């Protein structure tokens, strides 16, 4: 579907938001958790955690997204940049995490 913005990425339908910085995707029939690259949002039980989750869900729910993968985090989630169309989205209600090599 459409262009892939010239990068080796995969189109993935999004389910819902797990929390402000993690979304589930479905790729080739297999579910994956994507940790948003460079983001650190409050957890669901922390202050603004529910709002962060709702905001992320609002941005990606029922969208077809492109994921540029950057390895895995310590919990086994895929770290990735998330794009809607060809626009890279920076998600709010979180702080930018220090970039580290997984």
C-alpha positions in Angstrom: 0.0 0.0 0.0 1.5 3.3 -1.1 5.1 4.3 -0.7 7.5 3.1 2.0 9.3 6.4 2.1 12.4 4.9 0.5 13.4 2.9 3.7 13.4 -0.8 4.4 10.3 -0.8 6.6 7.1 -2.8 7.1 3.5 -1.8 7.0 1.7 -2.8 10.1 -1.9 -2.3 11.2 -2.0 -1.0 14.8 -4.3 -2.5 17.4 -4.4 -0.2 20.4 -1.9 1.6 22.7 -0.3 -0.5 25.5 1.0 2.6 27.2 2.4 6.0 26.0 5.5 4.6 24.5 4.6 1.1 23.4 2.1 0.0 20.7 1.2 -3.5 19.4 1.3 -4.1 15.7 0.4 -7.0 13.5 2.9 -8.0 10.8 2.4 -11.0 8.5 -0.1 -12.4 11.0 2.3 -12.2 13.9 1.8 -9.7 16.8 4.7 -7.5 18.0 5.2 -4.9 20.7 6.9 -1.8 19.4 8.7 0.5 21.9 8.7 4.0 20.4 12.3 4.9 19.7 13.6 7.8 21.9 10.5 8.1 24.0 10.0 7.5 27.7 6.4 8.1 28.8 4.9 7.6 32.3 3.7 4.1 33.0 -0.1 3.6 33.2 -0.1 3.9 37.0 2.1 7.0 37.2 0.9 10.6 37.0 -0.2 11.3 33.4 0.3 7.6 32.4 -3.4 7.2 31.4 -3.3 10.4 29.4 -0.1 9.3 27.6 -1.7 6.0 26.7 -4.9 7.7 25.5 -2.9 10.2 23.4 -0.8 7.5 21.8 -3.9 5.4 21.1 -5.6 8.4 19.5 -2.7 8.9 17.2 -2.3 5.4 15.9 -5.6 3.6 16.4 -6.8 2.0 13.1 -3.9 3.6 11.2 -1.5 1.7 8.9 2.0 2.6 10.2 5.5 2.0 8.9 8.1 0.8 11.4 11.8 1.5 11.1 13.3 -1.1 13.5 16.3 -0.3 15.7 16.8 -3.6 17.6 15.3 -4.8 20.8 15.1 -3.4 24.4 15.8 -5.4 27.6 12.2 -6.6 27.7 12.3 -8.1 24.1 10.2 -5.3 22.6 11.2 -4.1 19.1 12.5 -0.5 19.3 11.2 1.5 16.3 10.4 4.8 14.7 6.7 4.9 13.9 5.5 6.7 10.7 2.0 7.5 9.6 2.3 7.8 5.8 5.7 9.3 5.3 5.6 11.5 8.5 7.7 10.5 11.5 5.6 11.2 14.6 7.0 12.4 17.8 4.6 11.5 20.6 3.7 13.8 23.4 3.3 13.4 27.2 6.7 11.8 27.5 10.3 12.9 27.6 12.8 12.1 24.9 14.9 9.2 26.3 18.7 9.2 26.0 19.7 7.3 22.8 21.5 4.1 23.7 22.5 1.1 21.7 20.4 -1.9 22.7 
